[in-house]
């Protein structure tokens, strides 16, 4: 596999057996093709995933990890140990590994063609074409110039013919990795913006031009005796005829196949998927027969599959996991096993590497930048476009491998170009992040401050009132979900919040399904379908599109409950998905965002499923960045764990009130709930039993720089007027009681001892299906004393955390409400000061539950 490995003869390959009889019969599995292939694949797969995990903080695409693993396994690193190389990667195993990897490569290029929509390329207009032309012609010219330098500087580089060497060098420096580019743009939320669409269209033009140039390079690099220009011309003509035949004959046929598959539905389309996979292999065989690489046929066949409808997504789902997670890493590894960095010897060779990298970056960025500026783009956008267009990926590696197989590139040139592809891809994401900061939307989110207070209509006293002012002030809610498990509790919550069932449509519900962006092709297709101008949008479902359980549930609720429901999907990296939630909340002018807690009961209610710290961090960022009030739902089977109609709603809701803006917001929400005929609301106001007595201590919260916000409760840094807050609390309670009258049961509890025990007893009583609490960022004296409790879920505040924690036996679902108020947005961990003295340690003991 290394440069020093002797070629494998046909006799040696014929002597290799497929499977062993096992160690107990004296066979060494490593001397047989299939068990050795399994071990090689296992090693490559594990190392690729580990390295991808380690590179995740650097925002690197998975292709970087797979390239590096291949180099590490090869003669550049571990392969220096000849015993290891002979045991795990003996020369006779190379054809087996490369054949399996090439099969994965064949289907991956089919997916690339499937992802590339020629109609969007045609719609992109002259600007994208001009940018693509400049982005490929200038680097190609630079590559040709560098080729003359390399032929003189690198020993053996001049053995190849001038024409194929110049073409391969030009293609290697000018190519753009369309799949990697799409993933980087999607992560940066640029894929469906004007700059992203321009980049994608230009990359598509670039890709098509690169394939044409690659076909030209392959055609003119024939190595057999007697093959001259006439042979190369025949190869090119046959290639052109192949593309024309597939576009004229095969494309309509695949349109017919897609329509039949869509009509058959989910259960009956397998035969058409099989036909499509057979078409991939037949197309690959045809182009290999012509004399160009089999992957060219697979790519062209991918272009013939219709992009509209569900068929393309179904084929992608069947193919992508096996190809991307197992077979492609094998291809990268087989390429790495041929890459020997040690062949780059001496200062001059490393200078050549620097020259190639610098020329590749300068040519691509300068060419793209100049034309982009001439087309009217801003300087920053033009630079970003040039940087992302400089991305190299799998197609670059394919070009280099073909050049090496055709003896156009020697070992040292091959190693230099592989490292160039690695470096240019590695620097793309950090460079774009440095230039194009994601904080660009922060100003827009601050334009409108919305909370529930003032948005909720009074209980109508007459039919005219109910159809007039009350109906005009609809409550707009944005409900975020992870999947189908969140739907029943969410619909029951919205049905509870809507208040009056007559008149209808007091609630306008927007559903935002939060989906993590991955490097799968289907994920990119989902981004392109679900976003417009960089944001999630309301996309009407097309005829023939499959309905999943989430769509069906919300469609049913909209029809039976007479509620306006609009569904969207946010496909983003988890560290930026909160930007989507905030942008949609601002765009739709919602007053409340409802979030699912990152822990939820399993279907049978006997265990808790934890979605992980990443989704918990998403909730915390939304709580911090949302332009309106936010409620976090801790679901414990609210409404019986299944969706019910308006007439079937029958449960108790308890609102726990201590005081402060968040508690007042929770009280306002309870007022709307109380208007529902099937909901019985109880408000429990906790009063400090020591208030006004000599036993009451003055409690002050001071910022603590020694505490970790991930493990401690955080409170607002705003300076508050305690007397004014108490007056606001009293006014809110008095107005609420007067407005609600007999609709709500109201009680006051005087607490002298452990307030947490009192609150938890409400959740354990089984009297209430839902307990509503405020987060308590501006806490009352009783809640302030809880600041030093050990926090399990600090984002819920002390009271919400106590009710959400699994160790207290609480059976009620919990809704934790945070009022939107920019003056209270900054939160920090605190220390508790009692009568002028810090008492964190003592309070921690006092506040611990028995």
Secondary structure, DSSP 8 states (H G I E B T S, - for coil): --TT-----HHHHHH--S----GGGT--GGGSHHHHHHHHHHHHHHHHHHHHHHHGGGT--HHHHHHHHHHHHTTTTGGGSHHHHHHHS-GGGHHHHHHHHHHHHHHHHHHHHHH--HHHHHHTHHHHHHHHHHHHHHHHHHHHHHHHHHHHHSTTGGGS-HHHHHHHHHHHHH---HHHHHHHHHHTT-TTSHHHHHHHHHHHHHHHHHHHHHHHHHHTT--STT--HHHHHHHHHHHHHHHHHIIIIIHHHHHHHHHHHHHH-TTT-HHHHHHHHHHHHHHHHHHHHHTS-HHHHHHHHHHHS-SSSSHHHHHHHHHHHHIIIIIHHHHHHHHHTT--GGGS-HHHHHHHHHHHHHHHHHHHHHHHHHHHHHTT--HHHHHHHHHHTT---HHHHHHHHHHHHTTSS-HHHHHHHHHHHHHHHHHHHHHHHHHS-GGGGHHHHTS--B-STTTS----SSHHHHHTHHHHS-EEEEEEESSGGGHHHHHHHHHHHT--SSSS--EEEEEEEEEE--SSHHHHHHHHHHEETTEE------TT----HHHHHHHHHHHHHT-EEEEEEEEE-TTTHHHHHHHHHHHTT-SEEEEE-SEEE-TTSSSEEE--HHHHHHHHHHHHH-SBEEEEEE-SSGGGGS---GGG--EEEEEEE--SHHHHHHHHHHHHHHTSTTEEEEEEEEEETTTTSTT---EEEEE-SSS-TTTS-EEE-----HHHHHHHHHHHHHHHHHHHGGGEEEEEEEESS-HHHHHHHHHHSSS-SEEEEE--SS--HHHHGGGGS--SSGGGHHHHHHHH-GGG---SEEEEEE---GGG--EEEEEEEETTEE-HHHHHHHHS--
